[in-house]
Amino acid sequence: MIKIGKTEKYIHEMLEKQGKLLFCSIDPLDYKNEEDAVKTAKAVNEGGADIVFIGGSTGAQGELLDRVATGIKEAIDVPLVLFPGNLATITRHADALLLLSVLNARNPYYITQVQTLAAPTLKMLNIEPLPTGYIVVQPGGTVGWVSDANLVPREKPKIAAALALAGQYQGNRFIYTDTGSNPRLQGFGPIPKEMIMAVRSAIDIPYIVGGGIISVEELKTAYAAGADIVKIGTAFQNSPEEAKKKATLFKQTCIEEGKKKLKH
């Protein structure tokens, strides 16, 4: 029997209670200093974020990661989950780690090898793994480049749905589709609703959507199309004060869309 850890149990319980969840992502390198990163995490937690991610595709590691993770952990009252870019994105100061298998990576290192190398460390540090099938959608951003992903074309939702179903069949307990951070820099928006709908209809496990969502309308679209969880990062980076205001608005949308799901 599969043993479900504390953070995974929390996610399932909150989905059962609220219907939809809001996650926030903090990449320490995206802030002018460590203090601002910690303050932003505290602000979005106060605004209603259900989980805080920490990490990034490059550079968020070592003593920097330890210090910021420690500060955030002391400032929030929800789980702190590592969003790893590589083996170095591990710290004992987090509750859990997204054990990402990049389902459309060309490099097998990001499908199974890095997870194999990380597993003993996770067990030694008692960090809860959250097995997640990760699908990188066009334009892909830094994560697409780092993982050498065969990017899913935005107009091909059936490809994303097939990858997601394969990820579920392989034993992943979450599916996550992501455009990479701030896709607007490359002329794209969030993941199309048609793709979200296709993935949602294909799988039975919790579905996370991330990348490019910066407005209430975009958030509402993602939830309505079938996302159980939406992860937001870039929209919170301007200032802790603005981050709290946005998180409060986003959480209100999350609650409203969750109520609609629970009614059905």
KENULUM-45306 format. One record per residue: x, y, z of N, C-alpha, C in turn. Coordinates in steps of 0.2 Angstrom, whole numbers, plus 5000, padded with zeros to 4 digits. Example, Ala and Ser with C-alpha at 12.3 -4.5 7.8 and 13.67 -1.06 7.14 Angstrom:
2
+------+------+------+------+------+------+------+------+------+
|  n_u |  n_v |  n_w | ca_u | ca_v | ca_w |  c_u |  c_v |  c_w |
+------+------+------+------+------+------+------+------+------+
| 5066 | 4972 | 5039 | 5062 | 4978 | 5039 | 5066 | 4984 | 5039 |
| 5064 | 4989 | 5035 | 5068 | 4995 | 5036 | 5064 | 5000 | 5039 |
+------+------+------+------+------+------+------+------+------+
END
This chain:
264
+------+------+------+------+------+------+------+------+------+
|  n_u |  n_v |  n_w | ca_u | ca_v | ca_w |  c_u |  c_v |  c_w |
+------+------+------+------+------+------+------+------+------+
| 5004 | 4994 | 5000 | 5000 | 5000 | 5000 | 5004 | 5006 | 5000 |
| 5003 | 5011 | 4996 | 5006 | 5017 | 4995 | 5005 | 5022 | 5002 |
| 5011 | 5024 | 5005 | 5010 | 5028 | 5010 | 5010 | 5035 | 5008 |
| 5005 | 5039 | 5010 | 5004 | 5046 | 5008 | 5006 | 5050 | 5014 |
| 5011 | 5055 | 5012 | 5014 | 5059 | 5017 | 5009 | 5065 | 5020 |
| 5012 | 5069 | 5024 | 5008 | 5074 | 5027 | 5006 | 5079 | 5022 |
| 5010 | 5082 | 5018 | 5009 | 5087 | 5013 | 5004 | 5085 | 5008 |
| 5005 | 5079 | 5006 | 5000 | 5076 | 5000 | 4993 | 5075 | 5003 |
| 4993 | 5073 | 5010 | 4986 | 5072 | 5013 | 4983 | 5079 | 5014 |
| 4987 | 5084 | 5015 | 4984 | 5090 | 5016 | 4981 | 5093 | 5010 |
| 4985 | 5092 | 5004 | 4982 | 5094 | 4997 | 4976 | 5091 | 4996 |
| 4975 | 5084 | 4997 | 4969 | 5080 | 4996 | 4963 | 5083 | 5000 |
| 4965 | 5084 | 5006 | 4960 | 5086 | 5011 | 4957 | 5093 | 5009 |
| 4962 | 5098 | 5007 | 4960 | 5104 | 5005 | 4956 | 5104 | 4999 |
| 4958 | 5100 | 4994 | 4954 | 5099 | 4988 | 4947 | 5097 | 4989 |
| 4946 | 5092 | 4994 | 4940 | 5090 | 4996 | 4935 | 5095 | 4999 |
| 4939 | 5099 | 5003 | 4935 | 5105 | 5007 | 4934 | 5111 | 5002 |
| 4939 | 5113 | 4998 | 4938 | 5119 | 4994 | 4936 | 5118 | 4987 |
| 4938 | 5112 | 4984 | 4937 | 5111 | 4977 | 4943 | 5113 | 4973 |
| 4946 | 5119 | 4974 | 4951 | 5122 | 4970 | 4956 | 5124 | 4975 |
| 4963 | 5125 | 4973 | 4968 | 5127 | 4977 | 4972 | 5132 | 4973 |
| 4976 | 5137 | 4977 | 4980 | 5142 | 4974 | 4987 | 5141 | 4977 |
| 4992 | 5140 | 4973 | 4999 | 5139 | 4975 | 5003 | 5145 | 4973 |
| 5008 | 5147 | 4977 | 5012 | 5152 | 4975 | 5019 | 5150 | 4974 |
| 5023 | 5153 | 4970 | 5030 | 5151 | 4968 | 5035 | 5156 | 4970 |
| 5040 | 5155 | 4974 | 5045 | 5160 | 4975 | 5052 | 5157 | 4972 |
| 5055 | 5161 | 4968 | 5061 | 5160 | 4965 | 5066 | 5165 | 4968 |
| 5070 | 5164 | 4973 | 5074 | 5169 | 4976 | 5078 | 5173 | 4971 |
| 5080 | 5171 | 4966 | 5084 | 5175 | 4961 | 5079 | 5180 | 4957 |
| 5073 | 5179 | 4958 | 5068 | 5184 | 4955 | 5067 | 5190 | 4959 |
| 5070 | 5191 | 4965 | 5069 | 5196 | 4970 | 5076 | 5200 | 4971 |
| 5075 | 5206 | 4972 | 5081 | 5210 | 4973 | 5085 | 5208 | 4979 |
| 5082 | 5205 | 4984 | 5086 | 5203 | 4990 | 5082 | 5197 | 4993 |
| 5085 | 5194 | 4998 | 5082 | 5188 | 5001 | 5076 | 5190 | 5005 |
| 5077 | 5196 | 5008 | 5071 | 5198 | 5013 | 5065 | 5199 | 5009 |
| 5065 | 5202 | 5003 | 5059 | 5203 | 4999 | 5056 | 5196 | 4997 |
| 5060 | 5191 | 4996 | 5057 | 5185 | 4994 | 5054 | 5182 | 5000 |
| 5056 | 5183 | 5006 | 5053 | 5180 | 5012 | 5047 | 5184 | 5013 |
| 5047 | 5191 | 5013 | 5041 | 5195 | 5014 | 5036 | 5193 | 5009 |
| 5037 | 5192 | 5003 | 5032 | 5190 | 4998 | 5029 | 5184 | 4999 |
| 5033 | 5179 | 5001 | 5030 | 5173 | 5003 | 5025 | 5173 | 5009 |
| 5027 | 5177 | 5014 | 5023 | 5179 | 5020 | 5016 | 5183 | 5017 |
| 5017 | 5187 | 5013 | 5011 | 5191 | 5010 | 5006 | 5187 | 5007 |
| 5009 | 5182 | 5002 | 5004 | 5178 | 4999 | 5001 | 5173 | 5003 |
| 5004 | 5171 | 5008 | 5001 | 5166 | 5013 | 4996 | 5170 | 5017 |
| 4997 | 5176 | 5019 | 4992 | 5180 | 5022 | 4986 | 5181 | 5017 |
| 4987 | 5182 | 5011 | 4982 | 5183 | 5006 | 4978 | 5177 | 5004 |
| 4980 | 5171 | 5006 | 4976 | 5165 | 5006 | 4980 | 5159 | 5002 |
| 4986 | 5160 | 5000 | 4989 | 5154 | 4996 | 4989 | 5148 | 5000 |
| 4988 | 5142 | 4997 | 4987 | 5136 | 5001 | 4994 | 5132 | 5002 |
| 4998 | 5134 | 4997 | 5005 | 5131 | 4998 | 5010 | 5136 | 4995 |
| 5016 | 5136 | 4997 | 5021 | 5140 | 4994 | 5027 | 5136 | 4992 |
| 5028 | 5137 | 4985 | 5034 | 5133 | 4982 | 5040 | 5138 | 4983 |
| 5046 | 5135 | 4983 | 5052 | 5138 | 4983 | 5057 | 5134 | 4978 |
| 5060 | 5138 | 4974 | 5065 | 5135 | 4969 | 5065 | 5139 | 4962 |
| 5068 | 5135 | 4958 | 5068 | 5138 | 4951 | 5072 | 5134 | 4946 |
| 5072 | 5135 | 4940 | 5076 | 5131 | 4935 | 5084 | 5132 | 4936 |
| 5086 | 5138 | 4938 | 5093 | 5138 | 4939 | 5095 | 5143 | 4945 |
| 5100 | 5141 | 4949 | 5103 | 5145 | 4954 | 5100 | 5145 | 4961 |
| 5094 | 5143 | 4962 | 5091 | 5143 | 4968 | 5094 | 5137 | 4972 |
| 5099 | 5137 | 4975 | 5102 | 5131 | 4978 | 5107 | 5134 | 4984 |
| 5110 | 5129 | 4987 | 5115 | 5130 | 4992 | 5113 | 5134 | 4998 |
| 5118 | 5139 | 5000 | 5116 | 5143 | 5006 | 5111 | 5148 | 5005 |
| 5110 | 5150 | 4999 | 5105 | 5155 | 4997 | 5098 | 5151 | 4998 |
| 5097 | 5145 | 4996 | 5091 | 5141 | 4997 | 5090 | 5140 | 5004 |
| 5095 | 5138 | 5008 | 5094 | 5137 | 5015 | 5092 | 5143 | 5019 |
| 5095 | 5148 | 5017 | 5093 | 5154 | 5021 | 5086 | 5157 | 5019 |
| 5084 | 5157 | 5013 | 5077 | 5159 | 5011 | 5072 | 5154 | 5013 |
| 5073 | 5148 | 5012 | 5069 | 5143 | 5015 | 5067 | 5143 | 5022 |
| 5073 | 5144 | 5026 | 5072 | 5145 | 5033 | 5068 | 5151 | 5035 |
| 5069 | 5156 | 5032 | 5065 | 5163 | 5033 | 5058 | 5162 | 5031 |
| 5056 | 5159 | 5025 | 5049 | 5158 | 5023 | 5046 | 5153 | 5028 |
| 5049 | 5147 | 5030 | 5046 | 5142 | 5034 | 5044 | 5146 | 5041 |
| 5048 | 5150 | 5043 | 5046 | 5154 | 5049 | 5041 | 5159 | 5049 |
| 5039 | 5161 | 5042 | 5035 | 5166 | 5041 | 5028 | 5164 | 5039 |
| 5027 | 5158 | 5037 | 5021 | 5155 | 5034 | 5018 | 5150 | 5038 |
| 5011 | 5148 | 5037 | 5008 | 5143 | 5041 | 5005 | 5138 | 5037 |
| 5008 | 5137 | 5030 | 5006 | 5132 | 5026 | 5012 | 5128 | 5024 |
| 5011 | 5122 | 5020 | 5017 | 5119 | 5018 | 5022 | 5123 | 5014 |
| 5028 | 5122 | 5014 | 5034 | 5124 | 5010 | 5036 | 5119 | 5006 |
| 5035 | 5119 | 4999 | 5037 | 5114 | 4995 | 5042 | 5116 | 4990 |
| 5048 | 5112 | 4989 | 5053 | 5113 | 4984 | 5051 | 5112 | 4977 |
| 5052 | 5117 | 4973 | 5051 | 5116 | 4966 | 5058 | 5115 | 4963 |
| 5061 | 5109 | 4961 | 5068 | 5108 | 4960 | 5070 | 5110 | 4953 |
| 5076 | 5113 | 4952 | 5078 | 5113 | 4945 | 5084 | 5108 | 4944 |
| 5086 | 5105 | 4949 | 5091 | 5100 | 4949 | 5093 | 5097 | 4955 |
| 5098 | 5093 | 4956 | 5099 | 5090 | 4962 | 5101 | 5095 | 4968 |
| 5103 | 5100 | 4966 | 5105 | 5105 | 4971 | 5100 | 5109 | 4974 |
| 5094 | 5108 | 4971 | 5088 | 5112 | 4974 | 5084 | 5108 | 4980 |
| 5088 | 5106 | 4984 | 5086 | 5102 | 4990 | 5088 | 5105 | 4997 |
| 5084 | 5106 | 5001 | 5086 | 5109 | 5008 | 5081 | 5105 | 5013 |
| 5084 | 5104 | 5019 | 5081 | 5101 | 5024 | 5075 | 5105 | 5027 |
| 5075 | 5112 | 5025 | 5071 | 5117 | 5028 | 5064 | 5117 | 5025 |
| 5063 | 5112 | 5020 | 5056 | 5112 | 5017 | 5052 | 5106 | 5019 |
| 5046 | 5106 | 5018 | 5041 | 5100 | 5020 | 5041 | 5095 | 5015 |
| 5042 | 5097 | 5009 | 5041 | 5092 | 5004 | 5044 | 5094 | 4997 |
| 5045 | 5090 | 4992 | 5048 | 5092 | 4986 | 5044 | 5089 | 4980 |
| 5042 | 5093 | 4975 | 5039 | 5090 | 4969 | 5044 | 5086 | 4966 |
| 5043 | 5079 | 4966 | 5047 | 5074 | 4963 | 5045 | 5074 | 4955 |
| 5048 | 5079 | 4951 | 5046 | 5080 | 4945 | 5049 | 5075 | 4940 |
| 5045 | 5072 | 4936 | 5047 | 5068 | 4930 | 5045 | 5072 | 4924 |
| 5050 | 5075 | 4920 | 5048 | 5079 | 4914 | 5046 | 5074 | 4909 |
| 5039 | 5073 | 4908 | 5037 | 5068 | 4903 | 5038 | 5069 | 4896 |
| 5040 | 5075 | 4894 | 5041 | 5076 | 4887 | 5049 | 5078 | 4886 |
| 5053 | 5077 | 4891 | 5060 | 5078 | 4890 | 5063 | 5074 | 4885 |
| 5068 | 5077 | 4881 | 5072 | 5072 | 4877 | 5078 | 5069 | 4881 |
| 5080 | 5072 | 4886 | 5085 | 5070 | 4890 | 5083 | 5065 | 4895 |
| 5084 | 5059 | 4896 | 5082 | 5054 | 4901 | 5084 | 5056 | 4908 |
| 5089 | 5061 | 4908 | 5091 | 5063 | 4915 | 5085 | 5066 | 4919 |
| 5081 | 5070 | 4915 | 5075 | 5073 | 4918 | 5069 | 5069 | 4919 |
| 5069 | 5063 | 4916 | 5063 | 5058 | 4917 | 5064 | 5054 | 4923 |
| 5070 | 5051 | 4923 | 5071 | 5046 | 4929 | 5078 | 5046 | 4933 |
| 5083 | 5049 | 4929 | 5090 | 5048 | 4932 | 5091 | 5053 | 4938 |
| 5089 | 5059 | 4937 | 5090 | 5064 | 4943 | 5085 | 5062 | 4949 |
| 5080 | 5059 | 4948 | 5075 | 5057 | 4953 | 5079 | 5051 | 4957 |
| 5082 | 5047 | 4953 | 5086 | 5041 | 4956 | 5092 | 5044 | 4961 |
| 5095 | 5049 | 4958 | 5101 | 5052 | 4962 | 5098 | 5056 | 4968 |
| 5092 | 5059 | 4968 | 5090 | 5063 | 4973 | 5086 | 5058 | 4979 |
| 5084 | 5052 | 4977 | 5080 | 5049 | 4981 | 5083 | 5047 | 4988 |
| 5089 | 5045 | 4988 | 5093 | 5043 | 4995 | 5093 | 5050 | 4999 |
| 5094 | 5055 | 4996 | 5095 | 5062 | 5000 | 5088 | 5064 | 5003 |
| 5083 | 5063 | 4999 | 5076 | 5065 | 5001 | 5074 | 5060 | 5007 |
| 5076 | 5054 | 5007 | 5075 | 5049 | 5012 | 5079 | 5051 | 5019 |
| 5085 | 5053 | 5018 | 5090 | 5054 | 5023 | 5087 | 5061 | 5027 |
| 5085 | 5066 | 5023 | 5083 | 5072 | 5026 | 5076 | 5072 | 5028 |
| 5072 | 5067 | 5026 | 5065 | 5066 | 5028 | 5061 | 5071 | 5025 |
| 5062 | 5072 | 5018 | 5058 | 5077 | 5014 | 5053 | 5073 | 5010 |
| 5047 | 5075 | 5011 | 5042 | 5071 | 5008 | 5042 | 5072 | 5000 |
| 5042 | 5066 | 4996 | 5042 | 5067 | 4989 | 5034 | 5067 | 4987 |
| 5033 | 5072 | 4982 | 5026 | 5072 | 4979 | 5027 | 5070 | 4971 |
| 5026 | 5064 | 4969 | 5028 | 5061 | 4963 | 5023 | 5065 | 4958 |
| 5026 | 5069 | 4953 | 5023 | 5073 | 4948 | 5025 | 5072 | 4941 |
| 5020 | 5071 | 4937 | 5022 | 5071 | 4930 | 5021 | 5078 | 4927 |
| 5027 | 5080 | 4924 | 5028 | 5087 | 4923 | 5028 | 5088 | 4915 |
| 5024 | 5092 | 4912 | 5023 | 5093 | 4905 | 5025 | 5100 | 4903 |
| 5030 | 5101 | 4899 | 5032 | 5108 | 4897 | 5028 | 5110 | 4890 |
| 5025 | 5115 | 4890 | 5021 | 5117 | 4885 | 5024 | 5123 | 4882 |
| 5024 | 5124 | 4875 | 5026 | 5130 | 4872 | 5024 | 5136 | 4875 |
| 5029 | 5141 | 4876 | 5036 | 5142 | 4874 | 5041 | 5138 | 4878 |
| 5039 | 5136 | 4884 | 5044 | 5132 | 4889 | 5049 | 5136 | 4893 |
| 5051 | 5142 | 4891 | 5055 | 5146 | 4895 | 5061 | 5143 | 4897 |
| 5064 | 5145 | 4903 | 5070 | 5142 | 4905 | 5070 | 5134 | 4907 |
| 5064 | 5132 | 4910 | 5063 | 5125 | 4911 | 5063 | 5121 | 4905 |
| 5060 | 5123 | 4900 | 5061 | 5120 | 4893 | 5068 | 5119 | 4891 |
| 5072 | 5124 | 4891 | 5079 | 5124 | 4889 | 5083 | 5119 | 4893 |
| 5082 | 5120 | 4900 | 5086 | 5116 | 4905 | 5084 | 5108 | 4904 |
| 5078 | 5107 | 4903 | 5076 | 5100 | 4903 | 5076 | 5097 | 4896 |
| 5078 | 5101 | 4891 | 5078 | 5099 | 4884 | 5071 | 5096 | 4882 |
| 5066 | 5099 | 4884 | 5059 | 5097 | 4882 | 5057 | 5097 | 4875 |
| 5054 | 5092 | 4873 | 5050 | 5092 | 4866 | 5044 | 5096 | 4867 |
| 5044 | 5102 | 4867 | 5038 | 5106 | 4869 | 5032 | 5104 | 4866 |
| 5026 | 5104 | 4870 | 5020 | 5102 | 4867 | 5017 | 5109 | 4864 |
| 5016 | 5108 | 4857 | 5013 | 5114 | 4854 | 5006 | 5116 | 4857 |
| 5005 | 5122 | 4857 | 4999 | 5125 | 4861 | 4993 | 5123 | 4857 |
| 4993 | 5122 | 4851 | 4987 | 5120 | 4847 | 4986 | 5112 | 4847 |
| 4990 | 5108 | 4851 | 4989 | 5101 | 4851 | 4987 | 5098 | 4858 |
| 4981 | 5100 | 4860 | 4979 | 5098 | 4867 | 4979 | 5090 | 4868 |
| 4978 | 5086 | 4862 | 4978 | 5079 | 4863 | 4985 | 5076 | 4865 |
| 4990 | 5079 | 4863 | 4997 | 5077 | 4865 | 4998 | 5078 | 4872 |
| 4996 | 5084 | 4875 | 4996 | 5085 | 4882 | 4992 | 5080 | 4886 |
| 4986 | 5079 | 4883 | 4982 | 5074 | 4887 | 4985 | 5067 | 4887 |
| 4988 | 5065 | 4881 | 4991 | 5058 | 4881 | 4997 | 5058 | 4886 |
| 5001 | 5063 | 4886 | 5007 | 5063 | 4891 | 5004 | 5063 | 4898 |
| 4999 | 5066 | 4899 | 4996 | 5066 | 4906 | 4994 | 5060 | 4908 |
| 4990 | 5056 | 4904 | 4987 | 5050 | 4905 | 4993 | 5045 | 4906 |
| 4998 | 5045 | 4902 | 5004 | 5041 | 4903 | 5007 | 5042 | 4909 |
| 5008 | 5048 | 4911 | 5011 | 5050 | 4918 | 5007 | 5047 | 4924 |
| 5000 | 5047 | 4923 | 4996 | 5044 | 4928 | 4997 | 5037 | 4928 |
| 4997 | 5034 | 4923 | 4998 | 5026 | 4922 | 5005 | 5024 | 4925 |
| 5010 | 5028 | 4924 | 5016 | 5027 | 4927 | 5017 | 5028 | 4934 |
| 5012 | 5030 | 4938 | 5012 | 5030 | 4945 | 5012 | 5037 | 4948 |
| 5013 | 5043 | 4944 | 5013 | 5049 | 4947 | 5006 | 5051 | 4950 |
| 5007 | 5055 | 4955 | 5001 | 5056 | 4959 | 4998 | 5063 | 4958 |
| 5002 | 5067 | 4954 | 5000 | 5074 | 4952 | 5002 | 5075 | 4944 |
| 4998 | 5079 | 4941 | 5000 | 5081 | 4934 | 5001 | 5088 | 4934 |
| 5006 | 5091 | 4931 | 5007 | 5098 | 4931 | 5009 | 5100 | 4923 |
| 5005 | 5104 | 4921 | 5007 | 5107 | 4914 | 5009 | 5114 | 4915 |
| 5015 | 5116 | 4912 | 5018 | 5123 | 4913 | 5021 | 5126 | 4906 |
| 5020 | 5132 | 4906 | 5023 | 5135 | 4900 | 5030 | 5138 | 4901 |
| 5032 | 5137 | 4907 | 5038 | 5141 | 4909 | 5036 | 5147 | 4912 |
| 5041 | 5151 | 4915 | 5039 | 5157 | 4919 | 5038 | 5163 | 4913 |
| 5033 | 5167 | 4914 | 5032 | 5173 | 4911 | 5033 | 5172 | 4903 |
| 5028 | 5168 | 4900 | 5028 | 5166 | 4893 | 5027 | 5172 | 4889 |
| 5024 | 5178 | 4892 | 5023 | 5184 | 4888 | 5030 | 5187 | 4885 |
| 5035 | 5185 | 4888 | 5042 | 5188 | 4885 | 5043 | 5185 | 4879 |
| 5040 | 5179 | 4877 | 5041 | 5176 | 4871 | 5035 | 5176 | 4866 |
| 5030 | 5181 | 4868 | 5024 | 5182 | 4864 | 5018 | 5177 | 4865 |
| 5018 | 5174 | 4871 | 5013 | 5169 | 4872 | 5009 | 5171 | 4879 |
| 5004 | 5168 | 4880 | 5000 | 5168 | 4886 | 5000 | 5162 | 4890 |
| 4995 | 5161 | 4895 | 4995 | 5155 | 4899 | 4993 | 5149 | 4894 |
| 4993 | 5143 | 4897 | 4991 | 5137 | 4893 | 4983 | 5138 | 4891 |
| 4982 | 5137 | 4885 | 4975 | 5137 | 4882 | 4970 | 5133 | 4886 |
| 4964 | 5136 | 4886 | 4959 | 5132 | 4890 | 4957 | 5125 | 4887 |
| 4958 | 5125 | 4880 | 4957 | 5119 | 4877 | 4961 | 5113 | 4879 |
| 4968 | 5115 | 4880 | 4972 | 5110 | 4883 | 4971 | 5108 | 4890 |
| 4969 | 5113 | 4894 | 4967 | 5111 | 4901 | 4961 | 5107 | 4901 |
| 4956 | 5108 | 4897 | 4950 | 5104 | 4897 | 4952 | 5097 | 4894 |
| 4957 | 5096 | 4890 | 4959 | 5089 | 4887 | 4962 | 5085 | 4892 |
| 4967 | 5089 | 4896 | 4971 | 5085 | 4901 | 4966 | 5083 | 4907 |
| 4962 | 5088 | 4909 | 4957 | 5086 | 4914 | 4953 | 5080 | 4913 |
| 4950 | 5080 | 4906 | 4946 | 5074 | 4905 | 4950 | 5068 | 4904 |
| 4956 | 5068 | 4903 | 4960 | 5062 | 4903 | 4962 | 5058 | 4909 |
| 4963 | 5062 | 4914 | 4966 | 5060 | 4921 | 4961 | 5060 | 4927 |
| 4963 | 5056 | 4932 | 4959 | 5056 | 4938 | 4962 | 5058 | 4944 |
| 4968 | 5061 | 4943 | 4972 | 5063 | 4949 | 4973 | 5071 | 4949 |
| 4975 | 5074 | 4954 | 4975 | 5081 | 4954 | 4979 | 5084 | 4949 |
| 4977 | 5090 | 4946 | 4980 | 5093 | 4940 | 4982 | 5100 | 4942 |
| 4988 | 5102 | 4941 | 4991 | 5108 | 4942 | 4993 | 5112 | 4936 |
| 4991 | 5118 | 4935 | 4992 | 5122 | 4929 | 4996 | 5128 | 4931 |
| 5002 | 5130 | 4928 | 5006 | 5135 | 4929 | 5009 | 5139 | 4923 |
| 5011 | 5145 | 4924 | 5014 | 5148 | 4918 | 5010 | 5154 | 4915 |
| 5011 | 5160 | 4917 | 5009 | 5166 | 4913 | 5002 | 5168 | 4916 |
| 4999 | 5166 | 4921 | 4993 | 5168 | 4924 | 4994 | 5174 | 4928 |
| 4992 | 5180 | 4926 | 4993 | 5186 | 4930 | 4987 | 5190 | 4932 |
| 4981 | 5188 | 4929 | 4975 | 5191 | 4930 | 4969 | 5187 | 4933 |
| 4964 | 5190 | 4936 | 4959 | 5186 | 4939 | 4955 | 5182 | 4933 |
| 4954 | 5185 | 4928 | 4951 | 5182 | 4922 | 4955 | 5176 | 4919 |
| 4961 | 5177 | 4919 | 4965 | 5171 | 4917 | 4965 | 5165 | 4922 |
| 4965 | 5167 | 4928 | 4964 | 5162 | 4934 | 4957 | 5159 | 4933 |
| 4952 | 5162 | 4932 | 4945 | 5160 | 4932 | 4945 | 5155 | 4926 |
| 4948 | 5157 | 4920 | 4948 | 5152 | 4915 | 4951 | 5146 | 4916 |
| 4957 | 5146 | 4919 | 4961 | 5140 | 4921 | 4956 | 5135 | 4925 |
| 4954 | 5138 | 4931 | 4949 | 5134 | 4935 | 4943 | 5131 | 4931 |
| 4940 | 5135 | 4928 | 4934 | 5133 | 4924 | 4935 | 5128 | 4919 |
| 4941 | 5128 | 4916 | 4943 | 5123 | 4911 | 4945 | 5116 | 4914 |
| 4946 | 5116 | 4921 | 4948 | 5110 | 4924 | 4954 | 5109 | 4929 |
| 4957 | 5115 | 4929 | 4963 | 5115 | 4934 | 4961 | 5114 | 4941 |
| 4963 | 5109 | 4945 | 4962 | 5109 | 4952 | 4966 | 5114 | 4956 |
| 4972 | 5115 | 4954 | 4977 | 5119 | 4957 | 4980 | 5124 | 4952 |
| 4981 | 5130 | 4953 | 4984 | 5135 | 4949 | 4990 | 5137 | 4953 |
| 4996 | 5137 | 4950 | 5002 | 5140 | 4953 | 5004 | 5147 | 4950 |
| 5005 | 5152 | 4954 | 5006 | 5158 | 4951 | 5013 | 5161 | 4954 |
| 5017 | 5164 | 4950 | 5024 | 5166 | 4953 | 5025 | 5173 | 4951 |
| 5026 | 5174 | 4944 | 5027 | 5181 | 4942 | 5023 | 5187 | 4944 |
| 5016 | 5185 | 4945 | 5012 | 5191 | 4946 | 5013 | 5193 | 4953 |
| 5017 | 5190 | 4957 | 5018 | 5192 | 4964 | 5024 | 5196 | 4965 |
| 5028 | 5197 | 4960 | 5035 | 5199 | 4961 | 5036 | 5207 | 4962 |
| 5031 | 5211 | 4961 | 5032 | 5218 | 4961 | 5034 | 5221 | 4968 |
| 5030 | 5219 | 4973 | 5031 | 5221 | 4980 | 5027 | 5216 | 4984 |
| 5029 | 5215 | 4991 | 5025 | 5211 | 4995 | 5018 | 5214 | 4996 |
| 5017 | 5221 | 4996 | 5011 | 5224 | 4998 | 5006 | 5222 | 4992 |
| 5009 | 5223 | 4986 | 5005 | 5221 | 4980 | 5003 | 5214 | 4979 |
| 5008 | 5210 | 4982 | 5007 | 5202 | 4981 | 5002 | 5200 | 4986 |
| 5001 | 5203 | 4992 | 4996 | 5202 | 4996 | 4989 | 5203 | 4993 |
| 4988 | 5209 | 4990 | 4982 | 5211 | 4987 | 4980 | 5207 | 4982 |
| 4985 | 5205 | 4977 | 4983 | 5200 | 4972 | 4982 | 5193 | 4974 |
| 4985 | 5191 | 4979 | 4984 | 5184 | 4982 | 4977 | 5184 | 4985 |
| 4975 | 5189 | 4988 | 4968 | 5190 | 4991 | 4963 | 5189 | 4986 |
| 4964 | 5193 | 4980 | 4959 | 5193 | 4975 | 4959 | 5186 | 4971 |
| 4965 | 5183 | 4970 | 4966 | 5177 | 4967 | 4962 | 5171 | 4972 |
| 4963 | 5172 | 4978 | 4960 | 5167 | 4983 | 4953 | 5167 | 4982 |
| 4950 | 5173 | 4982 | 4943 | 5174 | 4981 | 4940 | 5170 | 4975 |
| 4944 | 5171 | 4970 | 4942 | 5168 | 4963 | 4942 | 5160 | 4964 |
| 4948 | 5158 | 4968 | 4949 | 5151 | 4969 | 4943 | 5148 | 4973 |
| 4941 | 5152 | 4978 | 4935 | 5149 | 4982 | 4929 | 5149 | 4978 |
| 4928 | 5154 | 4974 | 4921 | 5154 | 4970 | 4921 | 5149 | 4965 |
| 4927 | 5147 | 4962 | 4927 | 5142 | 4957 | 4927 | 5135 | 4960 |
| 4930 | 5135 | 4966 | 4929 | 5129 | 4970 | 4922 | 5127 | 4972 |
| 4918 | 5132 | 4974 | 4911 | 5131 | 4976 | 4907 | 5128 | 4970 |
| 4909 | 5131 | 4964 | 4905 | 5128 | 4958 | 4907 | 5121 | 4957 |
| 4913 | 5119 | 4958 | 4915 | 5112 | 4957 | 4912 | 5107 | 4962 |
| 4912 | 5110 | 4968 | 4909 | 5105 | 4974 | 4901 | 5104 | 4973 |
| 4898 | 5109 | 4970 | 4891 | 5109 | 4969 | 4889 | 5103 | 4964 |
| 4894 | 5102 | 4959 | 4893 | 5096 | 4954 | 4896 | 5090 | 4957 |
+------+------+------+------+------+------+------+------+------+
END
